[in-house]
Amino acid sequence: MTSGAALKKGFKLARQTRATVWVLFLVNLGVAALASLPIYRGILSFTGHSLMSQELVSGFPLEWLTDFAINSRGSLERYATIITLFGLLSIPVNTVLAGGVLARFREPEESFSLGGFFHDACRYAWRLLRLMIIGLVCYWIVLRVLNQGLGSLLAKWTRDWQDDRQVFWVHLGVGLLVVLGVAFVNLVMDYARVKLVMDDGTGAAEAFLASLGFSVGRLRKAFVVYAVPSLCGLALLGVYRLVVPWTLIQQPLAVALLFIGQQLIMFGRYWFRVATWASEWAYYSGSK
């Protein structure tokens, strides 16, 4: 199967299984709301019903933020810790949800059932979580070897260079290698999830090794199938940044509209995420 045919079939599958996008979106919105709740309650208790609470609707003045940090000592550090913990929690949550999404590609014409979705998610949960651990180790290796190891080596090598432009290009090259390394791990992990769900009984290590061989053997086409929908999701962020009139975000109504727009962008990004998995599913099944 060509990469173009896989993308075409993948986008069709994504439209047929669009209900799964709502599950991803709402679950992640709930996780984000739980993460923000302590911050909201802390700021509300600090400002009460003062005029400052109304002013905070349109932004965080530096003077108020300084006053909050001084009078609520340690609050900002606690909030940062809470956000970090919920961010880490979202990794296994989305890993488990991926099983429910991928299982829908088997019979996309069947009517969607929330119970069936979570049944499939639980069915593949432990294997997907073990695969997640393998992936995290691979990410650590890439960052340790390329970013920290090679970056430190080149920093020592270029320490006495007189031309800063050459130093910049050298470090830019390291940064690009890190991005490519992370992208390749993403690619292998995606096809490993597809393999694990498509072929029942496949273990996490077996799926990873099979995906690694598949990705290396068909690198160009496999990467195109992975990259096109993924880049479409990133393009949404660029459109959002360019289109939103940031200087006008000063009134409560404008903030509410901004929030709605942000959720639409996030929904679109989840849709393209499902489209990526669907395209990879189509390409993997058509290339076996």
Buried (B, 14 or more C-beta within 10 A) or exposed (E): BEBEBBBEBBBBBBBBBEBBBBBBBEBBEEBBEEBBEBBEEBBEEBBEEEEBEEBBEEEEEEEBEEEBEEEBEEBBEEBEEBBEEBEEEBEBBBBBBBBBBBBBBEEBEEEBEEEBBBEBBEBBBEBBBBBBEBBEEBBEEBBEBBBEEBBEEBEEEBEEEEEEEEBEEBBEEBEEBBEEBBBBBBBBBBBBBBBBBBEEEBEBEBBBBBBBEBBEEBEEBBBBBBBBBBEBBEEBEEEBEEEBEEEEBEEEEBBEBBEEEEEEBBBBBBBBBBBBBBBBBBBBBEBE
